[in-house]
Amino acid sequence: MSPRSHAPSEPPPDPSAAPPAATRGRPRKAAVAAWIGSALEYYDFFIYGSAAALFFPKVFFDPDDPATATLISMATFGVAYAARPIGALILGHVGDRLGRRKIMVFTLILMGLSTFVIGCLPTYAQIGTAAPVLLVLMRVLQGLSAAGEQASANSMTLEHAPEHRRGYYTSFTLNGTQAGQILATLVFIPVAALPDAQLYTWGWRIPFLLSIAVSVVGYLIRRNLEETPVFEEVSASDEVSRLPLADLLRHHWADVLRVIGGALIATVSTVFTVWALAFATGDTVGLEKSTMLWVGAVSNAVALLAIPLWAKLADRIGRKPVFLTGSLGSGILVFAYLWAISAGSYPLIFLTGILFFGVVYSAANGIWPSLYGEMFPARVRLSGVAIGTQIGFAVAGFAVTFAEQIAGPDGDDWLGVAIFTAAICAVCSLTIASARETYRVPTGRLGEKPDSAAPSGSTRPNGSTKPNGSTSAAKSVSA
């Protein structure tokens, strides 16, 4: 008799046991890669916003008509947001077909190159109207890149994260975005202090040219990141959707609409970052550029601390209460912030700016990665988040242009801009109030109907179960 026959038989596998180490996610590594990559990528994206408010009207547009130049410069900021839905369609499809990691690397390279080229462009004085045309083309490429960046990083961190800490780990994507905004603001502070002769010739180019180094660092960090266990499981079981967009719109269209409505909250960011900066430093109010840039830098620094705290709270009490606190609170505090600017009081501007953008807006801003990602199953998650957010962000991007028109020819109707922003926040709040709460739903069941999450059924490798009578949880209709 062989020795094997004397060995005790192995017990059957425990369906409730944790998955083997090989299939476990790497939440910390994914969160760090998402944080650093998002910070570097959105450094590139946000330096354009500062330049559009402070320098581009005189560099790329007709200096003899400053009001029109400012309006068109603000519109070019929104062009990237208009391009983002197109990028979402393309990159969302590729990401749900081939994986999250490939998109994270590609978007970083595309953003870095297009931003570097902006720093090399000739000005309006040198080549006339061809200058803004080239500027818009590069801005479109930035928008295509940004469309896939956040959605792929969100999906990556969510699918690596432990189920009870998905909100916390996915918040690192937006935390990195805030860090990128801080870096973009800080780099412009010494540039803005240059004399006009240097500022409008070569000084404004420095932040854009630095993006090539930023991109190299980001690539080195992301190139060795593993694909998520959730996507590998879907791929191994041959459940990858051949047409993610068709699958998404057939089964999850209601949640796509919810994401679009919720994503309009980005209006708060664009109004704070671009329109309020132009309003404060324009001829009507005339505040110092460097001081207002410091308001943005300090507010974003506070957001770095606030975002993970709000995310931890959302893992305890749910996504919706935290998001609604941020959206409704932002709709109220925008009045205080813009009033403080109109009064020209630096202490009040810092106080209201930090409370408004650093603390309260962070509640919505830090929670939406988990809130939106948890609405969809893995097979269409990247497409659902990318398409929904980028359509909403496209509207939010042009909020700067709308605000400039609402403010009137003198650019001083801050109350009208505040009412406009508050109305958008109300729409976001009503939309998210209709969503399903998902913070206690197992990762393998995300995107299912509430009544399909029966406790019985077959066990998946990640410890979740399929409902009886269903070949794939991903085929269920979203709530």
N, C-alpha and C positions, 0 to 999 in steps of 0.2 A: 504494500500500500504506500502511496506517495506521501511525503510529508504534508502536502497541501491538504490531504483528507483529514488530518488531525487538527488542523487549524480551525478555530471557531469561525462560524459564518459571519460575514459582515452585516450589520443591521441595515435595514432599508434606509434610503435617504430621507431626511426630515424636510418636508416641503417648506417649513417655516424657518429653516436654518438660513444663515447668511450665505450668499453666493461665494464660490471659491475666490481666492485672492486674484486670480487671473482675470476675473470678470468684474472686479470691483472698480469703481471709478477712482479717479485721482483728483479730488475736488480742489485741493490746495494748488496743485500744479496748474490745473485748468484756470482757477481764479487768478493766479499770478499772471499767466499768459494773457488772459482777457484784460486784466487791469493795465498791464504795461502796454500791450498792443493798442488798446483803446486810447490810452493817454497819448501815445505817440501819433496815432492816426488822427485823433481829434485836435491835437496841437495844430496839425496841418489844416484841418477844416476850419478851426476857429480863428486862426490868424487872418484868414480872409475876411471874417466878419469885422474885426477891428480895423483892418485896412480899408474896407468898404465905407466905414463910418468916418474915418479920420483922414485918409490920404488919397484914395482912388478918385474921388470927384475932381481933384486937381491934376492927377497923373494920367488917367485914361479917358477923360472926357473934356468937353469944351470948357475952358476956364472962363470964357466970357459970359456963360449962363450958369452961374453956380447953383441956383435952385434946381434947374433941370438936371444938372450933373449929379447932384446929391440924390435926387429921386431915381435916376437911372442906375447909379451905383448901388443903391439899396435893392433895386430890382435884380441886378446881377447876383447879389447874395442869394436871392430866392431861386435863381435859375438852377442851382444845384439841387434844391428840393424838388423842383419839377422833374429833374432827371432821375431822382431816386426811385420812383415807382417802376421805371423801365429797368433800372438796375436790379430792383427787387424781383421782378419777373424772371430775369435771366439768372441771377446768382442764387435766388431761392430754389429754382429748378435744379441747378447744378448741385447745390448743397444738399438737397434731399435725395439726389440720385447718387452722388459720389462721396459725400461726407462733409463735415463741418470744417475740418482742418484745412483742406485745400482752399476753401473760400477765405479763411482767415489770413492765409499767406498771400493770396492773390490781391485782396483788397488793400493790404498794407503797401505792396509794391506799387500798385496803380496810384494810390493817394500820394505817395512820396514823389513819384516822377512828375505827376501833374502839378504839384505844388512847387517843386523845384523849377519847372519851366516858367511858372508865373513870375518868379524872381528874375528870370532872364528876358522877359518880354520888353520890346521897345515901347515907348510912351506915345500918347496922343500927339505931342509936339514933334515927335520923330517920324511917325508913319500915318498920322491922321486916324480915320475911322477904323482902319485895320487893327489898331491896338485894342479897342474894346471887343472886337470880334474874336480875336485870339484869346483875350481874357475870358470871355464867355465860354469858349470851347474848353479851356482848361477847367473852368468851374463846373462844366457838365461832367467831365471825367472825375472830378472830386465827388460829385453827387452820386455817380455810378458806384464808386468805391464805398462811400459811406452807406449805401443801401444794403450792402452785404455784410459790412463790418459788425454792426451791433447785433443783427439777427444771428449770425454765425457764432459770435462770442457768447450771446445769451444761451443759444442751444447747447453749446459746448459746456458751459458751466452748469446749466440746469441738469443735463444728462450725466454729468460726473458727480453731482452733489448728493449727499445723503437726503433721504426724503423729508426729514424733519428740519432741514436747514437749507432748503432750496432757495428761499427768499434771501438769506444771508449771502450765499455764494454767488447767486446771479447778480446781486447788487454790486459786485466788484466791477462789472462791465461799466455801469454808469459812474461808479466811483472813479474809474480810470478816465472816463470822459471828462469829469470835473477836473481831474489833475491836468489833463491836456488843455483845458480852458485856462487854468491857472498859469501853466507854462506859456501859453500863447499870449496871455495878458502881460506877464512879467517881461517877456522878451521885447514887448513894444514900449515899455516904460522908458528905458534909456534911449530907444530910437526916437520916441516922441519928443525927447528933450533936445534933440539936435537942432541946429539952426535950419531955417527953411531951405536954404541953398543946398545943404547936404541931405536934408530929410527927403525932399521931393525929387532928388536925382538918384542917389544910391542908398540912402539910409533905409528906406522902406523895403528894399530888396533883401536885407539881411535875414529876417525871420523866414522868408520863403526859401532862400538858398540853404539854410541850415537843415531843411527837411530831408535832404539826401542822407545826412548822418543819422537822423531820426529813423529813417526807413531801414537802414542797415541794422541798427540796434534791434528794432522790432522783428526783422526777419530772423536774426540769430536766435531770438527768444522763441519764436513760434515754429520754427522748422522741425523741431524734434518733438512737438506735442503729439501725444497719442490721440487717435480717434476715440469717440465716446463709446462705452460699453453698450449703451442703448442703441446707437446706430449700428454697431457691429452685430448686435443681436437681430435687428430688423434685416440687415443685409444677409446674415447667415441663414435666416429662415425664409429668404426670398420674398420678403414683404415690402421691399423697396418699391415705391410707386413709380410706374413708368411715366405717368403724366401727373406730377404733383399738383399742378394748377387745377386740372380738371377734377381731381379727387378733392382738393380743398374747396372749390366752389360748389361742388355737388353736395358734400356732406357737412361743411363747416362754414358756410357763407355767413351765418348769423354772427359767429364769433369774429370773422374778418371785419364785419361792420362795427362790432364793438371795439375792436382794436383801432380801427380808423378813427372812431369818435374819441376814444381815450387818448390817442396819439396827438390830438389837437392841443394837449396840455403843453406841448413844446412851444406854443405861441408865447407862453410866459418867458421862456428862455430867450427867444429871438427879440422880444420887446425889451427885456432887461439888458441883453448883451449888445444889441445894435441900435435900436431906436432911442432908448433912453440915453445911451452914450452920445449919440449925435445931438439929441435935444439939449443935454447938459452942456456940451462943449460948443454949441452953435452960437450965433450972434445974439439970440434972444436972451439966453441965460448967461453964457460966457464963462463957464467954470473951467478950471485947469484940466487939460487932457490927462496929465500924469496922475492927478488926484482921483479922477473918475476911473482911471484904469486900476488904481489901487482899491477902489470900492469893489470892482469885479473880482480882483485877486483875493481879497480878504473874504468876500462872500463865498467864493468857491472853496477856499480853504476850510471855512466852517462846514460847507457841504460835505467835504471829505470825511468829517467826523460824524455828521448827522445821518448820512445815507446808510452806513451799516447799522446804526442804532435803530433807525426806522425799519430796516429790513429784519432785524432780530425781533422787533415787536410784531411785525407781520407774520413771522413764523409762529408766534404765540397766539395772536388774536385774529389773524386772517389778513388777506391782501386788501379787500375792499375798504374796511374802515380806515386803513392807513392812507390809501390812495385818495379817498374822498376828503380826508383831513387836509391833504396837500393841495388838492384842486380847489376846494372851496376856500381854504385859507389864502391861497394865492390870489383868488378873485377879489378878496377883501383888501389885502395888503398892497396890491398894485396901486391903489389910490393913495395910500400913505407915502409910498416911495416916490411916485411922480410928483406929488405935492411938495415933498421935501426938496426935490430938484428945483422945482419952480420957485421955491422960497430961497434957494441958494445957500442953504445952511449945511455945511459939511458934516457937523456932528449928527444932524438928523438924517442926512443921506446915508452915512455909514450905518447908523442904528437901524433904520428901516430897510436898507438894502440887505444887511446881514440877516435880519429876521425874515424878510420876504423871500429872498433867493437862497440864502445859506441854510435856513432851518425849515421853513414851512414848505417851500417848493420841493425840497429834497424828499419829503414824504411821498409825493407822487412820483418824482423822478427816479428814486431808488427802488421803487416797488414794481414799476411796470415791466421790467424784464421777466420776473417770475409770474406776475399776473397775466401777461399776454402769452408767454410760453406755455403756461399750464392749461391754456384753452385748447391746445391742439395735441394730437398724438404724434409720435416721433416721425412717422413717415411723411408728414406734411408740416412739421413744426417750423422749420426754417422758412419755408414758403409763406406760411400763415403769418408769422411774426414780421417777416421782411415786407410783404405786400401790404399788410394792414398798417404797420407803422409808417412806411414810406409814403403812402397816400396821405395819411394824416399829417406827416411832417412836411409834405409838399405844400399843403395849405398853410401850415404854421410858418414855413419859410417865407411865404409872401405876405405874412402878417406885418412884416416890417414896411413893405410897400403900402399896404392898406393903412397902417398907422401914420405913415408920412402924409398920405392924402387926407386922412381924418384930421390931422393936426393943422391943416390949412396952409395957405401961402406963407405965413410967418412962422409956421412950425411950432406954435405955442399952445395949441389946444390939447394940453395934457389930459384934461378931464375926459374928453371924447375918446382918447386912446385908452384910458383906464376903463371906461365903460365897455369899450370893444373887447378888451382883454378879459374883463370879468364875465362878459357874455360867453366867450369861448370856454372859460373855466366851468360855467354852469352846464354847457353842453357836454363837456367831458364827464362831469359828475353824474348827470342823468344817464349817460351811456353806460358807465361802469356800474352804476347801481343796479342795472338789469342783468349783469353777468353772474355766473355761478361762482360761489366761493370754492376754491380748490386747494387751499393750503393743507388740508388733511387727506387729499386724494393720493393714493400711491402712484408713483411715477409711471408704472406700467399701465395704469388705468386713465391717465390724463387724456382728455379728448373724448371720453365715452359719455354716453347718456347716463344720467344719475341712476336710472332704474336698471342699467345693465351691470352695475358693479355688485353683483350678487357674490356672497362669500364662497360659494362652491364653484368648482371648475378646475381645469388643469393648471398646473404650476409652470411658470416660465422660469428661465434661468436666473432672472434677476429677483426672483422671489414673489413676483406678482402673479395674478391668475387671470385667465380668460373667462368670460362669462359663458355659461353653458349654451350650446347652440351657436356659438360664434367662432368662425375660423380665424379671426383677427380682431383684436380690440380696436385696431386702427380703422376698421370698416364701419364702426359705429358712428352714428350721427352726433355731432357735438351739441352740447346743451345750448 
